[in-house]
Amino acid sequence: MEVNGTLVWYYNICKREVWLMSHGIIPDQQDKNVDLGRFIHENYYKRSKKEIQFGNVVFDVLYETGNELVIGETKKTSKFMEASQWQLLFYLKILKDANIKAKGVLQYPEERKRIDVELDEEKEAKLNKMIDEIEAIIDKPSPPVVEKINMCRNCAYKEYCYS
């Protein structure tokens, strides 16, 4: 499996989730958090182009402001802002590698919050290291051991990890 934005997001939350997702083990689709995320994605930013596929990634929102291309990533909460920023930085890197200049914006509609995200050399170097580590996790024969973190309580994978 190729590294994608979702795996970058999971990497910054839980390395075990990276392995599970990359090996086709999907989270509980009836989980209330999965349902809420799906609802927000389907019902906000209706004027923007949604779910634009580019290679192996899918952008939540795409629009132009003046002469600038803007890629938007929509999340239900800013609780995992750092993970969301890295996911969006990954998308900006994919575009940069294709010689497409774009700006990124994180959108939290329930919080009425927008945060601009820009890819610079330092972040790109850190992102490249992150991608190498994600590939190493994917190549392992079994998932990393469970590490209990605050997110476990609301995780759609909790039955897999704790049953």
CNS distance restraints for C-alpha pairs under 8 A (distance, minus, plus):
assign (resid   1 and name CA) (resid  22 and name CA) 6.26 0.50 0.50
assign (resid   1 and name CA) (resid  23 and name CA) 8.00 0.50 0.50
assign (resid   1 and name CA) (resid 138 and name CA) 7.72 0.50 0.50
assign (resid   2 and name CA) (resid  56 and name CA) 7.45 0.50 0.50
assign (resid   3 and name CA) (resid   7 and name CA) 6.26 0.50 0.50
assign (resid   3 and name CA) (resid   8 and name CA) 7.37 0.50 0.50
assign (resid   3 and name CA) (resid 131 and name CA) 6.92 0.50 0.50
assign (resid   3 and name CA) (resid 134 and name CA) 7.18 0.50 0.50
assign (resid   3 and name CA) (resid 135 and name CA) 7.01 0.50 0.50
assign (resid   4 and name CA) (resid   8 and name CA) 6.48 0.50 0.50
assign (resid   4 and name CA) (resid  56 and name CA) 6.53 0.50 0.50
assign (resid   4 and name CA) (resid  57 and name CA) 5.83 0.50 0.50
assign (resid   4 and name CA) (resid  90 and name CA) 7.87 0.50 0.50
assign (resid   5 and name CA) (resid   9 and name CA) 6.22 0.50 0.50
assign (resid   5 and name CA) (resid  57 and name CA) 6.52 0.50 0.50
assign (resid   5 and name CA) (resid  87 and name CA) 4.88 0.50 0.50
assign (resid   5 and name CA) (resid  88 and name CA) 7.25 0.50 0.50
assign (resid   5 and name CA) (resid  90 and name CA) 6.20 0.50 0.50
assign (resid   5 and name CA) (resid  91 and name CA) 6.70 0.50 0.50
assign (resid   6 and name CA) (resid  10 and name CA) 6.20 0.50 0.50
assign (resid   6 and name CA) (resid  87 and name CA) 6.82 0.50 0.50
assign (resid   7 and name CA) (resid  11 and name CA) 5.92 0.50 0.50
assign (resid   7 and name CA) (resid  18 and name CA) 5.48 0.50 0.50
assign (resid   7 and name CA) (resid  21 and name CA) 7.48 0.50 0.50
assign (resid   7 and name CA) (resid  22 and name CA) 7.52 0.50 0.50
assign (resid   7 and name CA) (resid 134 and name CA) 7.51 0.50 0.50
assign (resid   8 and name CA) (resid  12 and name CA) 6.59 0.50 0.50
assign (resid   8 and name CA) (resid  18 and name CA) 7.99 0.50 0.50
assign (resid   8 and name CA) (resid  83 and name CA) 7.45 0.50 0.50
assign (resid   8 and name CA) (resid  86 and name CA) 6.65 0.50 0.50
assign (resid   8 and name CA) (resid  87 and name CA) 5.46 0.50 0.50
assign (resid   8 and name CA) (resid  90 and name CA) 7.43 0.50 0.50
assign (resid   8 and name CA) (resid 130 and name CA) 7.70 0.50 0.50
assign (resid   8 and name CA) (resid 131 and name CA) 7.49 0.50 0.50
assign (resid   8 and name CA) (resid 134 and name CA) 7.51 0.50 0.50
assign (resid   9 and name CA) (resid  13 and name CA) 6.73 0.50 0.50
assign (resid   9 and name CA) (resid  83 and name CA) 4.89 0.50 0.50
assign (resid   9 and name CA) (resid  84 and name CA) 6.01 0.50 0.50
assign (resid   9 and name CA) (resid  86 and name CA) 6.62 0.50 0.50
assign (resid   9 and name CA) (resid  87 and name CA) 5.21 0.50 0.50
assign (resid  10 and name CA) (resid  14 and name CA) 5.62 0.50 0.50
assign (resid  10 and name CA) (resid  15 and name CA) 6.67 0.50 0.50
assign (resid  10 and name CA) (resid  17 and name CA) 5.94 0.50 0.50
assign (resid  10 and name CA) (resid  18 and name CA) 5.57 0.50 0.50
assign (resid  10 and name CA) (resid  83 and name CA) 7.38 0.50 0.50
assign (resid  11 and name CA) (resid  15 and name CA) 4.98 0.50 0.50
assign (resid  11 and name CA) (resid  17 and name CA) 7.36 0.50 0.50
assign (resid  11 and name CA) (resid  18 and name CA) 5.79 0.50 0.50
assign (resid  11 and name CA) (resid  83 and name CA) 7.84 0.50 0.50
assign (resid  11 and name CA) (resid 134 and name CA) 6.92 0.50 0.50
assign (resid  12 and name CA) (resid  82 and name CA) 7.56 0.50 0.50
assign (resid  12 and name CA) (resid  83 and name CA) 5.05 0.50 0.50
assign (resid  12 and name CA) (resid  86 and name CA) 7.90 0.50 0.50
assign (resid  13 and name CA) (resid  80 and name CA) 7.80 0.50 0.50
assign (resid  13 and name CA) (resid  83 and name CA) 6.66 0.50 0.50
assign (resid  13 and name CA) (resid 151 and name CA) 7.95 0.50 0.50
assign (resid  14 and name CA) (resid  18 and name CA) 6.98 0.50 0.50
assign (resid  15 and name CA) (resid  19 and name CA) 6.83 0.50 0.50
assign (resid  15 and name CA) (resid 137 and name CA) 7.53 0.50 0.50
assign (resid  15 and name CA) (resid 144 and name CA) 6.86 0.50 0.50
assign (resid  16 and name CA) (resid  20 and name CA) 6.30 0.50 0.50
assign (resid  16 and name CA) (resid 143 and name CA) 5.67 0.50 0.50
assign (resid  16 and name CA) (resid 144 and name CA) 5.16 0.50 0.50
assign (resid  16 and name CA) (resid 145 and name CA) 7.01 0.50 0.50
assign (resid  16 and name CA) (resid 146 and name CA) 6.87 0.50 0.50
assign (resid  17 and name CA) (resid  21 and name CA) 5.93 0.50 0.50
assign (resid  17 and name CA) (resid 157 and name CA) 7.73 0.50 0.50
assign (resid  18 and name CA) (resid  22 and name CA) 5.99 0.50 0.50
assign (resid  18 and name CA) (resid 134 and name CA) 7.26 0.50 0.50
assign (resid  18 and name CA) (resid 137 and name CA) 7.25 0.50 0.50
assign (resid  18 and name CA) (resid 138 and name CA) 7.19 0.50 0.50
assign (resid  19 and name CA) (resid  23 and name CA) 6.13 0.50 0.50
assign (resid  19 and name CA) (resid 137 and name CA) 6.12 0.50 0.50
assign (resid  19 and name CA) (resid 138 and name CA) 5.38 0.50 0.50
assign (resid  19 and name CA) (resid 142 and name CA) 7.78 0.50 0.50
assign (resid  19 and name CA) (resid 143 and name CA) 5.48 0.50 0.50
assign (resid  19 and name CA) (resid 144 and name CA) 7.50 0.50 0.50
assign (resid  20 and name CA) (resid  24 and name CA) 6.56 0.50 0.50
assign (resid  20 and name CA) (resid  25 and name CA) 5.12 0.50 0.50
assign (resid  20 and name CA) (resid  26 and name CA) 7.18 0.50 0.50
assign (resid  20 and name CA) (resid 143 and name CA) 6.78 0.50 0.50
assign (resid  21 and name CA) (resid  25 and name CA) 5.28 0.50 0.50
assign (resid  21 and name CA) (resid  26 and name CA) 5.78 0.50 0.50
assign (resid  21 and name CA) (resid  27 and name CA) 7.84 0.50 0.50
assign (resid  22 and name CA) (resid 138 and name CA) 6.33 0.50 0.50
assign (resid  23 and name CA) (resid 138 and name CA) 7.63 0.50 0.50
assign (resid  26 and name CA) (resid 157 and name CA) 7.93 0.50 0.50
assign (resid  27 and name CA) (resid 156 and name CA) 5.02 0.50 0.50
assign (resid  27 and name CA) (resid 157 and name CA) 5.09 0.50 0.50
assign (resid  28 and name CA) (resid  34 and name CA) 7.81 0.50 0.50
assign (resid  28 and name CA) (resid 156 and name CA) 5.07 0.50 0.50
assign (resid  28 and name CA) (resid 157 and name CA) 6.45 0.50 0.50
assign (resid  29 and name CA) (resid  34 and name CA) 6.20 0.50 0.50
assign (resid  29 and name CA) (resid  35 and name CA) 7.34 0.50 0.50
assign (resid  29 and name CA) (resid 156 and name CA) 7.62 0.50 0.50
assign (resid  30 and name CA) (resid  34 and name CA) 6.93 0.50 0.50
assign (resid  30 and name CA) (resid  35 and name CA) 6.70 0.50 0.50
assign (resid  31 and name CA) (resid  35 and name CA) 6.35 0.50 0.50
assign (resid  31 and name CA) (resid 156 and name CA) 5.77 0.50 0.50
assign (resid  32 and name CA) (resid  36 and name CA) 6.10 0.50 0.50
assign (resid  33 and name CA) (resid  37 and name CA) 6.12 0.50 0.50
assign (resid  33 and name CA) (resid 154 and name CA) 7.61 0.50 0.50
assign (resid  33 and name CA) (resid 156 and name CA) 7.58 0.50 0.50
assign (resid  34 and name CA) (resid  38 and name CA) 6.22 0.50 0.50
assign (resid  34 and name CA) (resid 156 and name CA) 7.40 0.50 0.50
assign (resid  35 and name CA) (resid  39 and name CA) 6.20 0.50 0.50
assign (resid  36 and name CA) (resid  40 and name CA) 6.23 0.50 0.50
assign (resid  36 and name CA) (resid  76 and name CA) 7.51 0.50 0.50
assign (resid  37 and name CA) (resid  41 and name CA) 6.15 0.50 0.50
assign (resid  37 and name CA) (resid  75 and name CA) 7.08 0.50 0.50
assign (resid  37 and name CA) (resid  76 and name CA) 5.93 0.50 0.50
assign (resid  38 and name CA) (resid  42 and name CA) 6.19 0.50 0.50
assign (resid  39 and name CA) (resid  43 and name CA) 6.06 0.50 0.50
assign (resid  40 and name CA) (resid  44 and name CA) 5.88 0.50 0.50
assign (resid  40 and name CA) (resid  75 and name CA) 7.80 0.50 0.50
assign (resid  40 and name CA) (resid  76 and name CA) 6.70 0.50 0.50
assign (resid  40 and name CA) (resid 109 and name CA) 7.82 0.50 0.50
assign (resid  41 and name CA) (resid  60 and name CA) 7.70 0.50 0.50
assign (resid  41 and name CA) (resid  74 and name CA) 6.78 0.50 0.50
assign (resid  41 and name CA) (resid  75 and name CA) 7.90 0.50 0.50
assign (resid  44 and name CA) (resid 109 and name CA) 7.19 0.50 0.50
assign (resid  45 and name CA) (resid  61 and name CA) 7.76 0.50 0.50
assign (resid  46 and name CA) (resid  50 and name CA) 7.99 0.50 0.50
assign (resid  48 and name CA) (resid  61 and name CA) 6.05 0.50 0.50
assign (resid  48 and name CA) (resid  62 and name CA) 6.21 0.50 0.50
assign (resid  48 and name CA) (resid  63 and name CA) 5.99 0.50 0.50
assign (resid  49 and name CA) (resid  61 and name CA) 5.64 0.50 0.50
assign (resid  49 and name CA) (resid  62 and name CA) 5.35 0.50 0.50
assign (resid  49 and name CA) (resid  63 and name CA) 6.64 0.50 0.50
assign (resid  50 and name CA) (resid  59 and name CA) 7.17 0.50 0.50
assign (resid  50 and name CA) (resid  60 and name CA) 5.33 0.50 0.50
assign (resid  50 and name CA) (resid  61 and name CA) 4.62 0.50 0.50
assign (resid  50 and name CA) (resid  62 and name CA) 6.48 0.50 0.50
assign (resid  51 and name CA) (resid  58 and name CA) 5.66 0.50 0.50
assign (resid  51 and name CA) (resid  59 and name CA) 5.30 0.50 0.50
assign (resid  51 and name CA) (resid  60 and name CA) 4.79 0.50 0.50
assign (resid  51 and name CA) (resid  61 and name CA) 6.29 0.50 0.50
assign (resid  52 and name CA) (resid  58 and name CA) 5.37 0.50 0.50
assign (resid  52 and name CA) (resid  59 and name CA) 5.12 0.50 0.50
assign (resid  52 and name CA) (resid  60 and name CA) 6.78 0.50 0.50
assign (resid  52 and name CA) (resid  61 and name CA) 7.13 0.50 0.50
assign (resid  52 and name CA) (resid  62 and name CA) 7.09 0.50 0.50
assign (resid  53 and name CA) (resid  57 and name CA) 5.84 0.50 0.50
assign (resid  53 and name CA) (resid  58 and name CA) 4.32 0.50 0.50
assign (resid  53 and name CA) (resid  59 and name CA) 6.41 0.50 0.50
assign (resid  54 and name CA) (resid  58 and name CA) 6.11 0.50 0.50
assign (resid  54 and name CA) (resid  59 and name CA) 7.70 0.50 0.50
assign (resid  57 and name CA) (resid  91 and name CA) 7.37 0.50 0.50
assign (resid  59 and name CA) (resid  71 and name CA) 6.66 0.50 0.50
assign (resid  59 and name CA) (resid  72 and name CA) 6.95 0.50 0.50
assign (resid  59 and name CA) (resid  73 and name CA) 6.82 0.50 0.50
assign (resid  59 and name CA) (resid  91 and name CA) 7.58 0.50 0.50
assign (resid  60 and name CA) (resid  71 and name CA) 7.57 0.50 0.50
assign (resid  60 and name CA) (resid  72 and name CA) 5.97 0.50 0.50
assign (resid  60 and name CA) (resid  73 and name CA) 5.27 0.50 0.50
assign (resid  60 and name CA) (resid  74 and name CA) 6.39 0.50 0.50
assign (resid  61 and name CA) (resid  71 and name CA) 5.84 0.50 0.50
assign (resid  61 and name CA) (resid  72 and name CA) 4.69 0.50 0.50
assign (resid  61 and name CA) (resid  73 and name CA) 6.41 0.50 0.50
assign (resid  61 and name CA) (resid  74 and name CA) 7.64 0.50 0.50
assign (resid  62 and name CA) (resid  69 and name CA) 7.37 0.50 0.50
assign (resid  62 and name CA) (resid  70 and name CA) 5.80 0.50 0.50
assign (resid  62 and name CA) (resid  71 and name CA) 4.85 0.50 0.50
assign (resid  62 and name CA) (resid  72 and name CA) 6.13 0.50 0.50
assign (resid  63 and name CA) (resid  69 and name CA) 6.09 0.50 0.50
assign (resid  63 and name CA) (resid  70 and name CA) 5.37 0.50 0.50
assign (resid  63 and name CA) (resid  71 and name CA) 6.83 0.50 0.50
assign (resid  64 and name CA) (resid  68 and name CA) 5.46 0.50 0.50
assign (resid  64 and name CA) (resid  69 and name CA) 4.65 0.50 0.50
assign (resid  64 and name CA) (resid  70 and name CA) 5.74 0.50 0.50
assign (resid  65 and name CA) (resid  69 and name CA) 6.58 0.50 0.50
assign (resid  65 and name CA) (resid  70 and name CA) 7.08 0.50 0.50
assign (resid  68 and name CA) (resid 101 and name CA) 7.94 0.50 0.50
assign (resid  68 and name CA) (resid 102 and name CA) 6.52 0.50 0.50
assign (resid  68 and name CA) (resid 103 and name CA) 7.16 0.50 0.50
assign (resid  69 and name CA) (resid 101 and name CA) 7.14 0.50 0.50
assign (resid  69 and name CA) (resid 102 and name CA) 4.87 0.50 0.50
assign (resid  69 and name CA) (resid 103 and name CA) 6.26 0.50 0.50
assign (resid  70 and name CA) (resid 102 and name CA) 5.58 0.50 0.50
assign (resid  70 and name CA) (resid 103 and name CA) 4.83 0.50 0.50
assign (resid  70 and name CA) (resid 104 and name CA) 5.57 0.50 0.50
assign (resid  70 and name CA) (resid 105 and name CA) 7.07 0.50 0.50
assign (resid  71 and name CA) (resid  88 and name CA) 7.99 0.50 0.50
assign (resid  71 and name CA) (resid  92 and name CA) 7.89 0.50 0.50
assign (resid  71 and name CA) (resid 102 and name CA) 6.88 0.50 0.50
assign (resid  71 and name CA) (resid 103 and name CA) 6.25 0.50 0.50
assign (resid  71 and name CA) (resid 104 and name CA) 4.88 0.50 0.50
assign (resid  71 and name CA) (resid 105 and name CA) 6.33 0.50 0.50
assign (resid  72 and name CA) (resid  88 and name CA) 7.79 0.50 0.50
assign (resid  72 and name CA) (resid 104 and name CA) 5.81 0.50 0.50
assign (resid  72 and name CA) (resid 105 and name CA) 4.82 0.50 0.50
assign (resid  72 and name CA) (resid 106 and name CA) 5.74 0.50 0.50
assign (resid  72 and name CA) (resid 107 and name CA) 6.68 0.50 0.50
assign (resid  73 and name CA) (resid  84 and name CA) 7.71 0.50 0.50
assign (resid  73 and name CA) (resid  88 and name CA) 6.55 0.50 0.50
assign (resid  73 and name CA) (resid 104 and name CA) 7.83 0.50 0.50
assign (resid  73 and name CA) (resid 105 and name CA) 6.47 0.50 0.50
assign (resid  73 and name CA) (resid 106 and name CA) 5.00 0.50 0.50
assign (resid  73 and name CA) (resid 107 and name CA) 5.99 0.50 0.50
assign (resid  74 and name CA) (resid 106 and name CA) 6.08 0.50 0.50
assign (resid  74 and name CA) (resid 107 and name CA) 4.69 0.50 0.50
assign (resid  74 and name CA) (resid 108 and name CA) 5.98 0.50 0.50
assign (resid  74 and name CA) (resid 109 and name CA) 7.54 0.50 0.50
assign (resid  75 and name CA) (resid  84 and name CA) 7.82 0.50 0.50
assign (resid  75 and name CA) (resid 106 and name CA) 7.49 0.50 0.50
assign (resid  75 and name CA) (resid 107 and name CA) 6.26 0.50 0.50
assign (resid  75 and name CA) (resid 108 and name CA) 5.32 0.50 0.50
assign (resid  75 and name CA) (resid 109 and name CA) 7.62 0.50 0.50
assign (resid  76 and name CA) (resid 108 and name CA) 5.79 0.50 0.50
assign (resid  76 and name CA) (resid 109 and name CA) 7.00 0.50 0.50
assign (resid  76 and name CA) (resid 110 and name CA) 6.42 0.50 0.50
assign (resid  77 and name CA) (resid  81 and name CA) 7.91 0.50 0.50
assign (resid  77 and name CA) (resid 108 and name CA) 5.94 0.50 0.50
assign (resid  77 and name CA) (resid 110 and name CA) 7.22 0.50 0.50
assign (resid  77 and name CA) (resid 111 and name CA) 7.13 0.50 0.50
assign (resid  78 and name CA) (resid 108 and name CA) 6.59 0.50 0.50
assign (resid  80 and name CA) (resid  84 and name CA) 6.27 0.50 0.50
assign (resid  81 and name CA) (resid  85 and name CA) 6.06 0.50 0.50
assign (resid  82 and name CA) (resid  86 and name CA) 6.39 0.50 0.50
assign (resid  83 and name CA) (resid  87 and name CA) 6.30 0.50 0.50
assign (resid  84 and name CA) (resid  88 and name CA) 6.26 0.50 0.50
assign (resid  84 and name CA) (resid 106 and name CA) 7.42 0.50 0.50
assign (resid  85 and name CA) (resid  89 and name CA) 6.02 0.50 0.50
assign (resid  85 and name CA) (resid 106 and name CA) 7.25 0.50 0.50
assign (resid  85 and name CA) (resid 117 and name CA) 6.84 0.50 0.50
assign (resid  86 and name CA) (resid  90 and name CA) 6.07 0.50 0.50
assign (resid  86 and name CA) (resid 127 and name CA) 7.47 0.50 0.50
assign (resid  87 and name CA) (resid  91 and name CA) 6.58 0.50 0.50
assign (resid  88 and name CA) (resid  92 and name CA) 6.30 0.50 0.50
assign (resid  88 and name CA) (resid 104 and name CA) 6.57 0.50 0.50
assign (resid  88 and name CA) (resid 105 and name CA) 7.82 0.50 0.50
assign (resid  88 and name CA) (resid 106 and name CA) 7.60 0.50 0.50
assign (resid  88 and name CA) (resid 117 and name CA) 7.45 0.50 0.50
assign (resid  89 and name CA) (resid  93 and name CA) 6.14 0.50 0.50
assign (resid  89 and name CA) (resid 104 and name CA) 7.59 0.50 0.50
assign (resid  89 and name CA) (resid 117 and name CA) 7.20 0.50 0.50
assign (resid  89 and name CA) (resid 118 and name CA) 7.09 0.50 0.50
assign (resid  89 and name CA) (resid 119 and name CA) 5.89 0.50 0.50
assign (resid  89 and name CA) (resid 123 and name CA) 7.90 0.50 0.50
assign (resid  89 and name CA) (resid 124 and name CA) 7.86 0.50 0.50
assign (resid  89 and name CA) (resid 127 and name CA) 7.83 0.50 0.50
assign (resid  90 and name CA) (resid  94 and name CA) 6.30 0.50 0.50
assign (resid  90 and name CA) (resid 127 and name CA) 7.07 0.50 0.50
assign (resid  91 and name CA) (resid  95 and name CA) 6.36 0.50 0.50
assign (resid  92 and name CA) (resid  96 and name CA) 6.04 0.50 0.50
assign (resid  92 and name CA) (resid 101 and name CA) 7.99 0.50 0.50
assign (resid  92 and name CA) (resid 102 and name CA) 6.55 0.50 0.50
assign (resid  92 and name CA) (resid 103 and name CA) 7.24 0.50 0.50
assign (resid  92 and name CA) (resid 104 and name CA) 6.99 0.50 0.50
assign (resid  92 and name CA) (resid 118 and name CA) 7.89 0.50 0.50
assign (resid  92 and name CA) (resid 119 and name CA) 6.61 0.50 0.50
assign (resid  93 and name CA) (resid  97 and name CA) 6.02 0.50 0.50
assign (resid  93 and name CA) (resid 119 and name CA) 7.19 0.50 0.50
assign (resid  93 and name CA) (resid 124 and name CA) 7.21 0.50 0.50
assign (resid  94 and name CA) (resid  98 and name CA) 6.50 0.50 0.50
assign (resid  95 and name CA) (resid  99 and name CA) 6.37 0.50 0.50
assign (resid  95 and name CA) (resid 100 and name CA) 5.02 0.50 0.50
assign (resid  95 and name CA) (resid 101 and name CA) 6.71 0.50 0.50
assign (resid  95 and name CA) (resid 102 and name CA) 7.17 0.50 0.50
assign (resid  96 and name CA) (resid 100 and name CA) 5.16 0.50 0.50
assign (resid  96 and name CA) (resid 101 and name CA) 5.91 0.50 0.50
assign (resid  96 and name CA) (resid 102 and name CA) 7.69 0.50 0.50
assign (resid 103 and name CA) (resid 116 and name CA) 7.65 0.50 0.50
assign (resid 103 and name CA) (resid 117 and name CA) 6.83 0.50 0.50
assign (resid 103 and name CA) (resid 118 and name CA) 6.17 0.50 0.50
assign (resid 104 and name CA) (resid 116 and name CA) 5.82 0.50 0.50
assign (resid 104 and name CA) (resid 117 and name CA) 4.84 0.50 0.50
assign (resid 104 and name CA) (resid 118 and name CA) 6.20 0.50 0.50
assign (resid 105 and name CA) (resid 114 and name CA) 6.50 0.50 0.50
assign (resid 105 and name CA) (resid 115 and name CA) 5.44 0.50 0.50
assign (resid 105 and name CA) (resid 116 and name CA) 4.42 0.50 0.50
assign (resid 105 and name CA) (resid 117 and name CA) 5.55 0.50 0.50
assign (resid 106 and name CA) (resid 114 and name CA) 5.53 0.50 0.50
assign (resid 106 and name CA) (resid 115 and name CA) 5.04 0.50 0.50
assign (resid 106 and name CA) (resid 116 and name CA) 6.40 0.50 0.50
assign (resid 106 and name CA) (resid 117 and name CA) 7.20 0.50 0.50
assign (resid 107 and name CA) (resid 112 and name CA) 7.81 0.50 0.50
assign (resid 107 and name CA) (resid 113 and name CA) 6.09 0.50 0.50
assign (resid 107 and name CA) (resid 114 and name CA) 4.69 0.50 0.50
assign (resid 107 and name CA) (resid 115 and name CA) 6.72 0.50 0.50
assign (resid 108 and name CA) (resid 112 and name CA) 5.87 0.50 0.50
assign (resid 108 and name CA) (resid 113 and name CA) 5.09 0.50 0.50
assign (resid 108 and name CA) (resid 114 and name CA) 6.25 0.50 0.50
assign (resid 109 and name CA) (resid 113 and name CA) 6.39 0.50 0.50
assign (resid 119 and name CA) (resid 123 and name CA) 6.17 0.50 0.50
assign (resid 119 and name CA) (resid 124 and name CA) 6.48 0.50 0.50
assign (resid 120 and name CA) (resid 124 and name CA) 6.07 0.50 0.50
assign (resid 121 and name CA) (resid 125 and name CA) 6.17 0.50 0.50
assign (resid 122 and name CA) (resid 126 and name CA) 6.38 0.50 0.50
assign (resid 123 and name CA) (resid 127 and name CA) 5.98 0.50 0.50
assign (resid 124 and name CA) (resid 128 and name CA) 6.12 0.50 0.50
assign (resid 125 and name CA) (resid 129 and name CA) 6.48 0.50 0.50
assign (resid 126 and name CA) (resid 130 and name CA) 6.24 0.50 0.50
assign (resid 127 and name CA) (resid 131 and name CA) 6.16 0.50 0.50
assign (resid 128 and name CA) (resid 132 and name CA) 6.40 0.50 0.50
assign (resid 129 and name CA) (resid 133 and name CA) 6.36 0.50 0.50
assign (resid 130 and name CA) (resid 134 and name CA) 6.16 0.50 0.50
assign (resid 131 and name CA) (resid 135 and name CA) 6.21 0.50 0.50
assign (resid 132 and name CA) (resid 136 and name CA) 6.34 0.50 0.50
assign (resid 133 and name CA) (resid 137 and name CA) 6.33 0.50 0.50
assign (resid 134 and name CA) (resid 138 and name CA) 6.24 0.50 0.50
assign (resid 135 and name CA) (resid 139 and name CA) 6.25 0.50 0.50
assign (resid 136 and name CA) (resid 140 and name CA) 6.59 0.50 0.50
assign (resid 137 and name CA) (resid 143 and name CA) 7.73 0.50 0.50
assign (resid 137 and name CA) (resid 144 and name CA) 7.85 0.50 0.50
assign (resid 146 and name CA) (resid 161 and name CA) 6.64 0.50 0.50
assign (resid 148 and name CA) (resid 152 and name CA) 6.32 0.50 0.50
assign (resid 151 and name CA) (resid 155 and name CA) 5.99 0.50 0.50
assign (resid 152 and name CA) (resid 158 and name CA) 6.19 0.50 0.50
assign (resid 153 and name CA) (resid 158 and name CA) 7.25 0.50 0.50
assign (resid 154 and name CA) (resid 158 and name CA) 7.64 0.50 0.50
assign (resid 157 and name CA) (resid 161 and name CA) 6.44 0.50 0.50
assign (resid 158 and name CA) (resid 162 and name CA) 5.76 0.50 0.50
assign (resid 158 and name CA) (resid 163 and name CA) 7.84 0.50 0.50
assign (resid 159 and name CA) (resid 163 and name CA) 5.27 0.50 0.50
